[in-house]
Every structure is written in structure tokens, then in C-alpha cells.
Amino acid sequence: MGMGRYQKSATSGVSARWVFVLCISSFVLGVLVVNRLLATSETVDGIERVSSEKNDQTSSLHPLIDCESKEGDILSRVTHTHDVIKTLDKTISSLEVELSTARAARSDGGDGSPTVAKSVAYDHSKERPRMFFVMGIMTAFSSRKRRDSIRGTWLPKGDELKRLEIEKGIIMRFVIGHSSSPGGVLDHTIEAEEEQHKDFFRLNHIEGYHELSSKTQIYFSSAVAKWDADFYIKVDDDVHVNLGMVGSTLARHRSKQRVYIGCMKSGPVLAQKGVKYHEPEYWKFGEEGNKYFRHATGQIYAISKDLATYISVNKQLLHKYANEDVSLGSWFIGLDVEHIDDRSLCCGTPLDCEWKGQAGNPCAASFDWSCSGICKSVDRMLEIHQRCGEGEGTIWHTSF
């Protein structure tokens, strides 16, 4: 009995000590194993990093290796770079236009640039008004009745003219320079008419039939210096215009930078002296009997802001031919310009424009080719307006 209790006690004591020793040994062994594993992991990671770096170096030295896996990424980067370049190019072009316009606005008029530039921009604290389009109606000292026929039909007057600027962003002015004797009777007559109607745009230009190319050039330079518009239009004072249709026509091309809109033609180069539209520099256009390059007929056409700015900046270099429509076309022939041939800008007078209006497609402008304008426009403008007009008030209900 006593021996059995001793043996049992002894066995229990030995077992407890060994349990304690085993616990300590297991802890130490666990620490050693964990440290070993961590060291091994770091070594493997280091080897992988070295291998990765070597692979990167190899890829940089041999970019064509693994071409297929990199092709998509390369194309993506090239496309992104191309988009960035296009955006930067547009930004630079925009800044160039603004810079050119600012230079035009600072013109001192010594080379025939507009006197209006002296009196308007000239306050640099004010920005040029932002407009949809500027329409310059070319007129002469002897054309008072023509102007009145337009004022009585398609051109808004007085408060309506001002409202057109505010609500629609449309500027409309009769364009005229000064006489060969500034301050004379002719100039005073225009000043009195301006006081009454407030619808003139005066240029630093000597009026004369053979100076139309110069007048056109100065008009665009003056207009772009005074108004920041999407388009600048030139129209003769013997043409009937539907303003709503003109606005809708231009609105279709508003997102384009360099557009030249009109009825494009390519008439013969007239070498014979004494005939109307004689071209003294006919020899520049090749053999006798050749035709001009495509250009808009001079009765009415429109150009975008970039082109008007181009004319303003380069006015001293642009050559002027005998016919102003040919001159304008020559200034754009070597540029990246979109020529838009829009036949609604050159409808014939009744019955042509009348039939189109009745069909629901009013013409933007109407005149007679045989007269280079409306024949006897003073007498016929009202009739044409009644038969070919788009309807009173259309301009106010048309959204651009």
C-alpha cells in the first residue's frame, strides 16, 4: 500500500517536470522556426525584387520583347498623347487669334486701318462685345435711296436695331468711308444721316468704285477689332436678305474655325480693256480665256472670326485684284479653309425666291445676276420683301 502511493507520487512528479521542460523547449523551438521562416521570406522577396528589376532593365533595353502584351498599352498611350497634342494645338490657335485681334485693336490707322479702332479699343479695361455675327452693308454716298429701301424692309430700325444686338447678338451697319475731301459736304450728309438712324460703321477709307477691294479689307479689319463675333458678313446695298435664314445658315457652321460661306463661282478672267470687271493682272491666271479659282460671289458672303483676324493681321501683305470678290478668294486659296457653297444665298428675284418661300424654304438672300444685285432695287425692294420675305418677326422667334 505504502509503496504504491510512493510510486504514484513519483510518477506524477516526473511527469510535471517533463511537461514544464517540453513547454519551454517548444517555445524556444517555435521562436527559432519563425525567425528562420521570416529570414527565408525576406530572402525570397529580395530575390524576386532583383529578378523584377533585371526584367525591367531587360525590357527597357529590349522594348520589342513581349510585344503582344505591351501593344495595347502602347496604343493607349499614343492615343492619349495625340489627344493632348490636339488640345494643346487648339489652345495655342485660340491664343494666337486673341493676340492677333488685340494687335488689330491697337492699330494706329497710319496704313489705312480703321479710325474706329482708335476710338473704341482703346479702352483696354473693356472687352469687345461677344456677338453671333456682324453684317456690313456696303454703301456709297450716292446710295441714300437704297439705304432707305432697306430700312423700310428687312433692316430693323432704331430700338429694334439695338434690341437685335442685345437679344440675338447681331450687329448690322451700313459701311462707308469718307470722301476725298474729309469734312466736306458728302461727309456732313452722312453724319446727319447717322445722327438720325444710328446705323453706320465709318471706315478710314477713301470711297471710290475702284477701291472696293481695299474697302472690303478695311471693313473686316475694323469689324474684328471692334466686335468679337463668330462670323462677319459683307452684303451689297441692293440685295434682299432674310435675317432669320441667314442666322440659321451660319448656325450650322458655328463650330468650325475657318469657313468661307457664299455662292461659289469661277467666272472668266477678262483681259480686254474697257469692259466691266476687267482684270489688269489677267496674265497671272494663265492663258487668255482661263477662269478664276473658286470664290464667293460678291453680293453676299460670310467668313469666320479666324479668317477676319487673318485679314486684319496680314492686311499689308494681301494683294488686291481689280474685283473685290476675287481678292477675298485669293486671300484664302492657299489656306486650310473650308469653302461652303450655299445656294440659298443667291436666289433669283420673283419668281425664284417666291416659289422657294411658298415651299417652306425661304432664301437667305435674293438678287438678279444680270444686274449684280436687284435690278432697280430702290423701286423693287418692297415688292420683293413682300413676296420673298420670311415673314415679319421671324428673326425674333428664330433660335440660333
RODO-2510 file (C-alpha; in nm, 4 decimals, decimal comma):
residues 400
     n   res          X          Y          Z
     1     m     0,0000     0,0000     0,0000
     2     g     0,2733     0,2496     0,1032
     3     m     0,4881     0,1558    -0,1912
     4     g     0,2032     0,2020    -0,4327
     5     r     0,1358     0,5573    -0,3079
     6     y     0,5122     0,6425    -0,3424
     7     q     0,5334     0,5142    -0,6950
     8     k     0,2249     0,7038    -0,7980
     9     s     0,3545     1,0256    -0,6410
    10     a     0,6947     0,9872    -0,8021
    11     t     0,5423     0,9235    -1,1422
    12     s     0,3288     1,2331    -1,1071
    13     g     0,6295     1,4487    -1,0097
    14     v     0,8405     1,3379    -1,3034
    15     s     0,5588     1,3985    -1,5440
    16     a     0,5071     1,7600    -1,4297
    17     r     0,8770     1,8463    -1,4692
    18     w     0,8906     1,6996    -1,8139
    19     v     0,5798     1,8883    -1,9108
    20     f     0,7452     2,2123    -1,7997
    21     v     1,0654     2,1302    -1,9899
    22     l     0,8722     2,0379    -2,3014
    23     c     0,6782     2,3656    -2,2877
    24     i     0,9962     2,5700    -2,2650
    25     s     1,1588     2,3683    -2,5408
    26     s     0,8563     2,4076    -2,7658
    27     f     0,8538     2,7845    -2,7146
    28     v     1,2239     2,8196    -2,7983
    29     l     1,1886     2,5926    -3,0985
    30     g     0,8865     2,7905    -3,2179
    31     v     1,0794     3,1181    -3,1968
    32     l     1,3689     2,9705    -3,3927
    33     v     1,1404     2,8322    -3,6630
    34     v     0,9505     3,1601    -3,7010
    35     n     1,2739     3,3621    -3,7301
    36     r     1,4024     3,1166    -3,9876
    37     l     1,0853     3,1437    -4,1899
    38     l     1,0945     3,5238    -4,1807
    39     a     1,4537     3,5284    -4,2966
    40     t     1,3716     3,2902    -4,5779
    41     s     1,0732     3,5047    -4,6843
    42     e     1,2863     3,8195    -4,6936
    43     t     1,5467     3,6374    -4,8981
    44     v     1,2844     3,5200    -5,1461
    45     d     1,1356     3,8706    -5,1681
    46     g     1,4791     4,0138    -5,2269
    47     i     1,5463     3,7602    -5,4997
    48     e     1,2102     3,8414    -5,6596
    49     r     1,2804     4,2161    -5,6461
    50     v     1,6207     4,1663    -5,8020
    51     s     1,4667     3,9442    -6,0676
    52     s     1,1938     4,2011    -6,1311
    53     e     1,4482     4,4829    -6,1624
    54     k     1,6513     4,2734    -6,4016
    55     n     1,3372     4,2067    -6,6064
    56     d     1,2550     4,5775    -6,6133
    57     q     1,6078     4,6581    -6,7244
    58     t     1,5850     4,3897    -6,9889
    59     s     1,2507     4,5280    -7,1069
    60     s     1,3909     4,8806    -7,1283
    61     l     1,6917     4,7575    -7,3225
    62     h     1,4797     4,5369    -7,5446
    63     p     1,1399     4,7113    -7,5786
    64     l     1,0277     4,4821    -7,8587
    65     i     1,0358     4,1768    -7,6316
    66     d     0,6874     4,0741    -7,5193
    67     c     0,5423     4,2988    -7,7908
    68     e     0,1996     4,1466    -7,7795
    69     s     0,1468     4,2111    -7,4080
    70     k     0,2611     4,5741    -7,4413
    71     e     0,0849     4,6599    -7,7688
    72     g    -0,2442     4,7656    -7,6110
    73     d    -0,0716     4,9828    -7,3529
    74     i     0,1472     5,1493    -7,6157
    75     l    -0,1501     5,2240    -7,8428
    76     s    -0,3399     5,3644    -7,5467
    77     r    -0,0515     5,5945    -7,4571
    78     v    -0,0069     5,7063    -7,8177
    79     t    -0,3787     5,7881    -7,8440
    80     h    -0,3677     5,9818    -7,5191
    81     t    -0,0596     6,1746    -7,6331
    82     h    -0,2297     6,2554    -7,9650
    83     d    -0,5359     6,3892    -7,7815
    84     v    -0,3185     6,6043    -7,5579
    85     i    -0,1368     6,7464    -7,8615
    86     k    -0,4673     6,8274    -8,0348
    87     t    -0,5972     7,0032    -7,7240
    88     l    -0,2733     7,1986    -7,6898
    89     d    -0,2847     7,2920    -8,0586
    90     k    -0,6402     7,4251    -8,0225
    91     t    -0,5377     7,6250    -7,7169
    92     i    -0,2404     7,7753    -7,8995
    93     s    -0,4573     7,8586    -8,2025
    94     s    -0,7112     8,0278    -7,9776
    95     l    -0,4409     8,2311    -7,8074
    96     e    -0,2952     8,3301    -8,1442
    97     v    -0,6355     8,4542    -8,2589
    98     e    -0,6812     8,6565    -7,9413
    99     l    -0,3310     8,8000    -7,9718
   100     s    -0,3863     8,8890    -8,3369
   101     t    -0,7174     9,0531    -8,2531
   102     a    -0,5540     9,2544    -7,9778
   103     r    -0,2877     9,3716    -8,2210
   104     a    -0,5547     9,4727    -8,4676
   105     a    -0,7336     9,6664    -8,1969
   106     r    -0,4165     9,8628    -8,1207
   107     s    -0,3751     9,9657    -8,4847
   108     d    -0,2852    10,3343    -8,5163
   109     g    -0,4525    10,3801    -8,8550
   110     g    -0,1406    10,5009    -9,0275
   111     d    -0,1675    10,2407    -9,3015
   112     g    -0,5356    10,2741    -9,3725
   113     s    -0,6561    10,0825    -9,0709
   114     p    -0,9852    10,1843    -8,9217
   115     t    -1,0387    10,5067    -8,7321
   116     v    -1,2938    10,3166    -8,5292
   117     a    -1,0047    10,1243    -8,3790
   118     k    -0,8731    10,4489    -8,2317
   119     s    -1,1946    10,5400    -8,0620
   120     v    -1,3060    10,2023    -7,9343
   121     a    -1,0346     9,9734    -7,8088
   122     y    -0,8622    10,1854    -7,6902
   123     d    -1,0196    10,1406    -7,3548
   124     h    -0,8434     9,8206    -7,2600
   125     s    -1,0497     9,7896    -6,9427
   126     k    -1,3447     9,6832    -7,1625
   127     e    -1,3644     9,3634    -7,3628
   128     r    -1,5056     9,3541    -7,7143
   129     p    -1,8753     9,2629    -7,7152
   130     r    -1,9353     8,8934    -7,7891
   131     m    -2,1670     8,8602    -8,0892
   132     f    -2,3128     8,5980    -8,3225
   133     f    -2,2466     8,7830    -8,6469
   134     v    -2,1661     9,1275    -8,7809
   135     m    -2,3291     9,2270    -9,1098
   136     g    -2,1717     9,5130    -9,3016
   137     i    -2,3917     9,6569    -9,5772
   138     m    -2,1581     9,8170    -9,8285
   139     t    -2,2921    10,1519    -9,9434
   140     a    -2,1842    10,4771   -10,1099
   141     f    -2,2512    10,8489   -10,0736
   142     s    -2,4931    10,8391   -10,3664
   143     s    -2,6968    10,5476   -10,2265
   144     r    -2,9281    10,7214    -9,9771
   145     k    -3,2409    10,5865   -10,1503
   146     r    -3,1021    10,2346   -10,1477
   147     r    -3,0379    10,2593    -9,7752
   148     d    -3,3888    10,3861    -9,7120
   149     s    -3,5352    10,0999    -9,9171
   150     i    -3,3518     9,8542    -9,6914
   151     r    -3,4544    10,0385    -9,3748
   152     g    -3,8134    10,0147    -9,4916
   153     t    -3,7990     9,6376    -9,5460
   154     w    -3,5549     9,3865    -9,3960
   155     l    -3,3330     9,6033    -9,1718
   156     p    -3,4656     9,6752    -8,8200
   157     k    -3,4598    10,0422    -8,7211
   158     g    -3,3996    10,2417    -8,4033
   159     d    -3,4753    10,0498    -8,0841
   160     e    -3,5295     9,7309    -8,2829
   161     l    -3,1736     9,7506    -8,4124
   162     k    -3,0428     9,7811    -8,0570
   163     r    -3,2676     9,5003    -7,9405
   164     l    -3,1268     9,2789    -8,2160
   165     e    -2,7785     9,3304    -8,0742
   166     i    -2,8798     9,2581    -7,7153
   167     e    -3,1141     8,9628    -7,7679
   168     k    -2,9641     8,7957    -8,0746
   169     g    -2,6024     8,9097    -8,0812
   170     i    -2,6434     9,0514    -8,4319
   171     i    -2,4753     9,3735    -8,5438
   172     m    -2,5978     9,5408    -8,8633
   173     r    -2,4438     9,8552    -9,0084
   174     f    -2,4131    10,0430    -9,3349
   175     v    -2,0403    10,0569    -9,4113
   176     i    -1,8892    10,3690    -9,5648
   177     g    -1,5599    10,5564    -9,5590
   178     h    -1,5011    10,9267    -9,6196
   179     s    -1,4775    11,1475    -9,9241
   180     s    -1,1533    11,2551   -10,0880
   181     s    -1,2051    11,5868    -9,9074
   182     p    -1,2683    11,4872    -9,5451
   183     g    -1,5106    11,7162    -9,3688
   184     g    -1,6802    11,8187    -9,6930
   185     v    -2,0478    11,8205    -9,7872
   186     l    -2,0626    11,4445    -9,8507
   187     d    -1,9225    11,3602    -9,5100
   188     h    -2,1565    11,6049    -9,3357
   189     t    -2,4520    11,4456    -9,5142
   190     i    -2,3580    11,1008    -9,3827
   191     e    -2,3045    11,2407    -9,0346
   192     a    -2,6557    11,3882    -9,0385
   193     e    -2,7990    11,0560    -9,1559
   194     e    -2,6079    10,8754    -8,8837
   195     e    -2,7460    11,1125    -8,6231
   196     q    -3,0953    11,0196    -8,7378
   197     h    -3,0631    10,6404    -8,7756
   198     k    -2,7564    10,5310    -8,5758
   199     d    -2,6806    10,2561    -8,8266
   200     f    -2,3430    10,3444    -8,9842
   201     f    -1,9970    10,1973    -8,9469
   202     r    -1,7445    10,4536    -9,0661
   203     l    -1,4048    10,3492    -9,2038
   204     n    -1,0788    10,5307    -9,2513
   205     h    -1,1078    10,4748    -9,6239
   206     i    -1,1489    10,6988    -9,9284
   207     e    -1,4640    10,5967   -10,1142
   208     g    -1,4353    10,5021   -10,4817
   209     y    -1,5582    10,2249   -10,7109
   210     h    -1,2063    10,1069   -10,7885
   211     e    -1,1246    10,0863   -10,4175
   212     l    -1,3704     9,8122   -10,3271
   213     s    -1,1010     9,5534   -10,2524
   214     s    -0,9351     9,7937   -10,0135
   215     k    -1,2690     9,8838    -9,8549
   216     t    -1,3524     9,5166    -9,8011
   217     q    -1,0166     9,4549    -9,6392
   218     i    -1,0507     9,7529    -9,4076
   219     y    -1,4076     9,6592    -9,3202
   220     f    -1,3106     9,3138    -9,1946
   221     s    -1,0099     9,4519    -9,0080
   222     s    -1,2263     9,7186    -8,8437
   223     a    -1,5117     9,4857    -8,7566
   224     v    -1,2955     9,2186    -8,5940
   225     a    -1,1199     9,4886    -8,3912
   226     k    -1,4486     9,6248    -8,2560
   227     w    -1,6706     9,3165    -8,2172
   228     d    -1,5815     8,9613    -8,1144
   229     a    -1,8195     8,7696    -8,3405
   230     d    -1,8433     8,4165    -8,4754
   231     f    -1,8983     8,5461    -8,8307
   232     y    -1,8508     8,8627    -9,0340
   233     i    -2,0738     8,9224    -9,3358
   234     k    -2,0377     9,1531    -9,6322
   235     v    -2,3513     9,2350    -9,8344
   236     d    -2,4274     9,4937   -10,1030
   237     d    -2,6997     9,7545   -10,0524
   238     d    -2,9069     9,6257   -10,3464
   239     v    -2,9601     9,2715   -10,2108
   240     h    -3,2651     9,1422   -10,0238
   241     v    -3,1833     8,9493    -9,7052
   242     n    -3,3895     8,7286    -9,4756
   243     l    -3,2119     8,7638    -9,1420
   244     g    -3,3645     8,4544    -8,9826
   245     m    -3,2470     8,2347    -9,2685
   246     v    -2,9001     8,3934    -9,2644
   247     g    -2,8732     8,3212    -8,8918
   248     s    -2,9894     7,9609    -8,9338
   249     t    -2,7402     7,9101    -9,2188
   250     l    -2,4480     8,0377    -9,0150
   251     a    -2,5520     7,8473    -8,7025
   252     r    -2,4936     7,5175    -8,8857
   253     h    -2,1255     7,6040    -8,9202
   254     r    -2,0718     7,7705    -8,5841
   255     s    -1,8378     7,5010    -8,4506
   256     k    -1,5950     7,5372    -8,7418
   257     q    -1,2865     7,7568    -8,7182
   258     r    -1,2103     7,8611    -9,0761
   259     v    -1,5129     7,8756    -9,3030
   260     y    -1,5884     8,0855    -9,6105
   261     i    -1,9592     8,0775    -9,6980
   262     g    -2,1261     8,2060   -10,0135
   263     c    -2,2358     8,1153   -10,3637
   264     m    -1,9127     7,9861   -10,5121
   265     k    -1,8380     8,0635   -10,8757
   266     s    -1,5486     8,0602   -11,1208
   267     g    -1,6026     8,3324   -11,3797
   268     p    -1,3789     8,4177   -11,6753
   269     v    -1,0732     8,6368   -11,6361
   270     l    -1,1466     8,9394   -11,8590
   271     a    -0,8326     9,0603   -12,0318
   272     q    -0,9964     9,3137   -12,2661
   273     k    -0,9596     9,6737   -12,1523
   274     g    -1,2640     9,8917   -12,1138
   275     v    -1,5073     9,6152   -12,0212
   276     k    -1,6735     9,5838   -11,6820
   277     y    -1,4777     9,3657   -11,4401
   278     h    -1,1589     9,3965   -11,6486
   279     e    -0,8673     9,2273   -11,4759
   280     p    -0,5419     9,4189   -11,5374
   281     e    -0,3436     9,1281   -11,3945
   282     y    -0,5102     8,8705   -11,6154
   283     w    -0,1723     8,7247   -11,7128
   284     k    -0,1298     8,5859   -11,3604
   285     f    -0,4153     8,3442   -11,4205
   286     g    -0,2564     8,1612   -11,7128
   287     e    -0,3560     8,1624   -12,0759
   288     e    -0,6156     8,4049   -12,2115
   289     g    -0,9636     8,2648   -12,1653
   290     n    -0,8871     8,0969   -11,8347
   291     k    -1,1203     8,1194   -11,5367
   292     y    -1,0641     8,2363   -11,1817
   293     f    -1,0298     7,9934   -10,8923
   294     r    -1,3481     7,9249   -10,6977
   295     h    -1,4604     8,2184   -10,4850
   296     a    -1,7847     8,3536   -10,3399
   297     t    -1,9856     8,5951   -10,5494
   298     g    -1,9507     8,9481   -10,4156
   299     q    -2,3174     9,0259   -10,3462
   300     i    -2,3074     8,8492   -10,0086
   301     y    -2,0686     8,6175    -9,8250
   302     a    -1,9595     8,5361    -9,4707
   303     i    -1,6293     8,4429    -9,3102
   304     s    -1,5495     8,3097    -8,9641
   305     k    -1,3613     8,5020    -8,6983
   306     d    -1,0270     8,3335    -8,7633
   307     l    -1,0342     8,4441    -9,1276
   308     a    -1,1346     8,8003    -9,0429
   309     t    -0,8469     8,8100    -8,7953
   310     y    -0,6118     8,6719    -9,0589
   311     i    -0,7086     8,9566    -9,2936
   312     s    -0,6548     9,2118    -9,0195
   313     v    -0,3115     9,0846    -8,9224
   314     n    -0,1850     9,0404    -9,2792
   315     k    -0,3511     9,3389    -9,4487
   316     q    -0,0189     9,4856    -9,5602
   317     l     0,0753     9,1633    -9,7412
   318     l    -0,2543     9,0667    -9,9028
   319     h    -0,2688     9,1503   -10,2723
   320     k    -0,5756     9,3304   -10,4040
   321     y    -0,7069     9,2497   -10,7523
   322     a    -0,9474     9,4666   -10,9510
   323     n    -1,2546     9,2769   -10,8255
   324     e    -1,3104     9,2568   -10,4511
   325     d    -1,4680     8,9099   -10,4549
   326     v    -1,1655     8,7751   -10,6431
   327     s    -0,9343     8,9488   -10,3963
   328     l    -1,1064     8,7898   -10,0988
   329     g    -1,0970     8,4465   -10,2605
   330     s    -0,7267     8,4831   -10,3361
   331     w    -0,6503     8,5562    -9,9703
   332     f    -0,7895     8,2159    -9,8706
   333     i    -0,6887     7,9989   -10,1655
   334     g    -0,3637     7,8831   -10,0059
   335     l    -0,5028     7,8395    -9,6551
   336     d    -0,6712     7,5473    -9,4827
   337     v    -1,0188     7,6973    -9,5322
   338     e    -1,3480     7,5185    -9,5872
   339     h    -1,5348     7,6685    -9,8835
   340     i    -1,9107     7,6269    -9,8367
   341     d    -2,1241     7,6720   -10,1476
   342     d    -2,4698     7,7685   -10,0188
   343     r    -2,7131     7,8449   -10,2999
   344     s    -2,9751     7,9888   -10,0644
   345     l    -2,7545     8,2995   -10,0586
   346     c    -2,8080     8,3722   -10,4284
   347     c    -3,1714     8,3099   -10,5161
   348     g    -3,3203     8,4955   -10,8101
   349     t    -3,5926     8,7534   -10,7554
   350     p    -3,9542     8,6510   -10,8191
   351     l    -4,0484     8,4006   -10,9153
   352     d    -3,7468     8,2009   -10,7884
   353     c    -3,7334     8,3270   -10,4298
   354     e    -4,1136     8,3430   -10,4111
   355     w    -4,1633     7,9795   -10,5066
   356     k    -3,8991     7,8647   -10,2576
   357     g    -4,0620     8,0686    -9,9832
   358     q    -4,4022     7,9167   -10,0578
   359     a    -4,2446     7,5718   -10,0405
   360     g    -4,1341     7,6463    -9,6839
   361     n    -3,7706     7,7072    -9,7695
   362     p    -3,7187     8,0858    -9,7795
   363     c    -3,3980     8,2126    -9,9360
   364     a    -3,1330     8,3735    -9,7204
   365     a    -3,0585     8,6349    -9,9888
   366     s    -3,2012     8,7275   -10,3298
   367     f    -3,0800     8,9372   -10,6246
   368     d    -3,0611     8,9406   -11,0047
   369     w    -2,7455     8,8007   -11,1637
   370     s    -2,7971     9,0205   -11,4672
   371     c    -2,7639     9,3361   -11,2561
   372     s    -2,5171     9,2023   -10,9951
   373     g    -2,7874     9,2960   -10,7473
   374     i    -3,1600     9,3634   -10,7560
   375     c    -3,2366     9,5460   -11,0778
   376     k    -3,3836     9,8872   -10,9868
   377     s    -3,3609     9,7922   -10,6214
   378     v    -3,4996    10,1223   -10,4903
   379     d    -3,8274    10,0633   -10,6740
   380     r    -3,8470     9,6854   -10,6278
   381     m    -3,7122     9,6156   -10,2773
   382     l    -4,0518     9,6466   -10,1072
   383     e    -4,2199     9,4194   -10,3620
   384     i    -3,9510     9,1554   -10,3251
   385     h    -3,9715     9,1787    -9,9479
   386     q    -4,3464     9,1201    -9,9584
   387     r    -4,3196     8,8269   -10,1997
   388     c    -3,9952     8,6648   -10,0847
   389     g    -3,9624     8,7734    -9,7215
   390     e    -3,9576     8,5108    -9,4478
   391     g    -4,2318     8,6923    -9,2576
   392     e    -4,2384     8,9807    -9,0149
   393     g    -4,0917     8,8975    -8,6761
   394     t    -3,9248     8,5749    -8,7886
   395     i    -3,5860     8,6889    -8,6636
   396     w    -3,7216     8,7258    -8,3088
   397     h    -3,8606     8,3733    -8,2995
   398     t    -3,5608     8,2010    -8,4550
   399     s    -3,3203     8,0319    -8,2162
   400     f    -2,9541     8,0176    -8,3114
***
